[in-house]
Amino acid sequence: MEFQDLVRNRESVRSYDPGRPLERSVLERIAEAGRLAPSAANRQPWRFVVFSSPAALERVRRCYARPWFRDAPHVLAAVGDPRKAWTRGDGYNSLETDLAIAMDHMILAAESEGIGTCWIEAYDPNELRAALSLDEQERVYAITPLGYPRPGFRKKGTKERRPLSDVLQIV
């Protein structure tokens, strides 16, 4: 798929086929896209956790109470450690930016595989921390379900976005 088509076609999926888990090779290709993402000073302050087993999924599903979220056969979390991220002289820490880039790479990789995703930030951080057994310093930037869309799912096909002329300034 051409990159521009990939970007145009990608949208959040909220309808997953629970009986169709992804093959390990597909999960690895998605994670590889995150691994290859750029990070400030090439620090790569991340790790990626894929919840796939019934027990692990039960733990992570407590962090986001939506019925469609329960149907996804996998949940991906982008986890990072601010101590490993680059810090600018004024105190800015690149962790959130680095994890956002990695997550975006993985979501686009999933789209290229025909896998649905939905970037989620509205999770319960305490439940998610417990599910991930994070150490005190680690942070989660985002999670996404991963799965094939349920049979019959149809994408909207159009995105409501401001015109390019409203958001682009060439100086």
N, C-alpha and C positions, 0 to 999 in steps of 0.2 A: 504494500500500500504506500502510495506517495505520502510524504510527511504532511503536506497541507491538507490532504484528504483525511489523514489520521486525526489531525487537530480539529478539523471541521466536524468529523463524525463522532468524536469522543463525547460522551455525556454520562451523567450519573445514572447508575442502574439501581433500582429499588425493587427488583423482582428476580430472584435467583432460583435456579434448579437445584434443590437440596440433594437430589439423588445422583448428581453428576460431579464428583470431585475432580480437581485438576490433577493431571499427571505430575509427578515430581519434576520431570524435565521442564515442564511449562513453568512451574513455580521457580525453578532455578534460573530460567531465562529472564523472568520478571525481576528476581533479586539481582541478577547480573547487571541489569540496566541501572539499578540503584548503586551497585558497587562501582560502576564506571562513571557515575555522576561526578562533576567537579565539586570541589570544596575549597574553602579559603585556605591558602598555603598548603593545599593537598593534605590536610590533616585527617580527612575521612573519619570524623568523630562519631561514627554510627555503627549500629548493628540492626538487622532486620529480623523480626520474629514473625513466623507464620504459624498461626494456631490452626491445626488440622484434626487432631484427635478429638473424639467426643468429649473427653474430660477437659481438655484445654479449651475447646470451644465453649463449653458450659461456663467456665471461669470468665472468659473474655466477654461473653454475651451479657453478663451482668452489668457491664459498663455503659450499655446503650440499649435502652428498652424500646426497640421498634420491631414489630412482627417480621418485617421483611429481612431485617438484620439476622434474625435467627435462622433463616433459610440458607444463607451463604455457607458453602462447605469449607471456607477458609476465611481467616481474618489476618491481614498484614498490619504490623505495627512498625513504624520507624522510630527507633530509640537512639538517643545520643547522650553523650557525656560532655557537659560544657568545659570540663577540665582538659579535654582532648581537642577542643575546637580552638581556632585562632582567635586571639583577642587583640583588638586595635588599642593604640595608646590611650584613647579616651575611655576605655572600658567596654566598648561594644564587643559582644561575643557573637561569633558567626554561626553558632549552633542552629538556631532556628532557620536561617537562610540555607545552610548546608542540608538540613533535613528536608526542607521544602523542595529543593532541587532534586534530591534523591527520590523523594516520594513522587514528584511529577514525572521523573524518568520511568519509575516503575508503573505508574498509572498509564502512561502512554505505551509502554511495552505490553501491558495487559491488553489494552485496546487492540494493538497490532496482532495479538493472539486470539482475538474474539472473546476476551474475558471481560466481564463487567466489573466495575469498581464504583465506589462512591466515597469521596474524600470526606472524612468525618472528624470534626473538632469538638462536637457537643457531647462528648463522652463524660462519664463520671471519672474524674482523675484518680480518686482513691480506689475504686474498683479495678481500674486498669492497672494501677501500680501494683495492686495485690496479685492480679492475674499474671503480670509479667515478672513478679518478684524482683522489682527494681532495687538497686542500691539507692542510698539517700541522694546521690548527686545526679543520677540518670533522669532524663526527661523523655517524654513521648511527645512528638510533634503532631502526629496524625495517625489515624488508622483508616483502613479501607477493607470492606469485604472483598473477597475475590471469588468469582464463580461464573459459570455460564448463565446467561440470562434464561429465565424460565421460558419454555416453549410458548410461542404466541406473543412474547414481549416484543413491542415495536418501539423503536426510538422515535422521538418527536420529529427529528429531522431538521429542525430549524433552531437556531440559537438567537435569543434576543440579546443583541449587543449594540452598543453605541457605534455609530459610523466611525470608520478609521480616521476621517477628517476631524472628529471630536477628540481623539486620543493621541494622535501623532503630531509632533512638532519637529520639523527638520530645520535646524538653524545653521 
